[in-house]
Amino acid sequence: MACYRRCKKTTADEFAKAMKAGEAQRKAAAAEGAARVEECCKPELGTTFVPLGCAGCKQVEKKRKADEATKAEAAARKAANEARDNKACTASENFKDTKAPTLKLCQPTATTVNTASTPSWDLCEASAMDQMDGDVTSSIKYTVVRLGADGAPEYLARDASFGAAKARFRANGKHGVPGPLVNGNYLVSMKVQDAAGNAVESDEEITVTQVGDKYLVQGVGHDRQISIKG
């Protein structure tokens, strides 16, 4: 059974149960080891001399006992983890994630860029967090549209990564190399979804106007759902 989320509670109780279940078997194995040592270290008939191999037998049994203890602990911990995960599955089998990620825009509402001092103005990357999947910023897809004088859309990027969208925003930059800013009205749409398929979209309208040796870049972010078709 696949769990949507693993339970993170302690496994101490389950581990103790698993160790106790194998206690009788470990005692039997220890008794057999003690019998082997006794037989190996039994004095020669009619003497009190301990056989030369006695020390070696003790060392072998000591190692065997340690190895068995390690194996038993590993098996008990595995059983405890499985029991924990099974409980987590049972508890979460009816759980359904219906909450979309939170998409946070980064573009300022108004920025003045002097190309002489700050010619490298660019789109900044939005961020997204999901209650179950954590940071899903890298999953955000960007669509960049430049609106013509007649309002007709020109798609510069569709469902692209941030890096590609950033390059395309600047005069159709290619291969990660941005071109210059181009006057015009832009619509930058961002969308992201989590592992459960919950999606959120948001858009930002940006106007780039050259004034003398300056670009006036005005951005208005919209925290709303939007679907762009072209």
Long-range contacts (C-beta under 8 A, 24 or more apart in sequence): 1-86, 1-89, 1-93, 2-89, 3-85, 3-88, 3-89, 3-92, 4-92, 4-95, 4-97, 4-132, 4-196, 5-88, 5-92, 5-95, 5-132, 6-85, 6-88, 7-84, 7-85, 7-87, 7-88, 7-91, 7-92, 9-84, 11-77, 11-80, 11-81, 11-83, 11-84, 14-79, 14-80, 14-81, 14-83, 14-84, 15-76, 15-77, 15-80, 17-80, 18-75, 18-76, 18-77, 18-79, 18-80, 18-83, 19-72, 19-73, 19-76, 22-72, 22-75, 22-76, 26-68, 26-69, 26-72, 29-65, 29-68, 30-65, 33-61, 33-64, 33-65, 34-61, 36-61, 37-61, 96-196, 97-131, 97-132, 97-194, 97-195, 97-196, 97-198, 98-196, 98-198, 99-130, 99-131, 99-198, 100-130, 100-193, 100-194, 100-198, 100-199, 100-200, 101-128, 101-129, 101-130, 101-133, 101-136, 101-192, 101-193, 101-194, 101-198, 101-200, 102-128, 102-129, 102-130, 102-200, 103-127, 103-128, 103-140, 103-190, 103-191, 103-192, 103-200, 103-201, 103-202, 104-128, 104-129, 105-190, 105-202, 105-204, 105-221, 105-223, 107-188, 107-204, 107-206, 107-219, 107-221, 108-219, 109-218, 109-219, 109-220, 109-221, 110-217, 110-218, 110-219, 111-217, 111-218, 111-219, 112-214, 112-215, 112-216, 112-217, 113-214, 113-215, 113-216, 113-217, 114-213, 114-214, 115-181, 115-213, 115-214, 115-215, 116-213, 121-181, 121-215, 121-217, 122-166, 122-169, 122-170, 122-178, 123-162, 123-165, 123-166, 123-169, 123-188, 125-162, 125-166, 126-162, 126-190, 126-202, 128-192, 128-200, 130-194, 130-198, 132-194, 132-195, 132-196, 133-194, 133-195, 136-192, 136-194, 137-192, 139-192, 139-193, 140-190, 140-191, 140-192, 141-190, 141-191, 141-192, 142-188, 142-189, 142-190, 143-188, 143-189, 143-190, 143-191, 143-228, 144-168, 144-169, 144-186, 144-187, 144-188, 144-189, 145-186, 145-187, 145-188, 145-189, 145-228, 145-230, 146-182, 146-184, 146-185, 146-186, 147-184, 147-185, 147-186, 147-187, 148-184, 153-187, 153-228, 153-230, 155-230, 158-230, 159-191, 181-208, 181-210, 181-215, 181-217, 182-208, 183-208, 183-209, 183-210, 184-208, 187-228, 189-226, 189-228, 200-225, 201-225, 201-226, 201-227, 202-226, 203-228
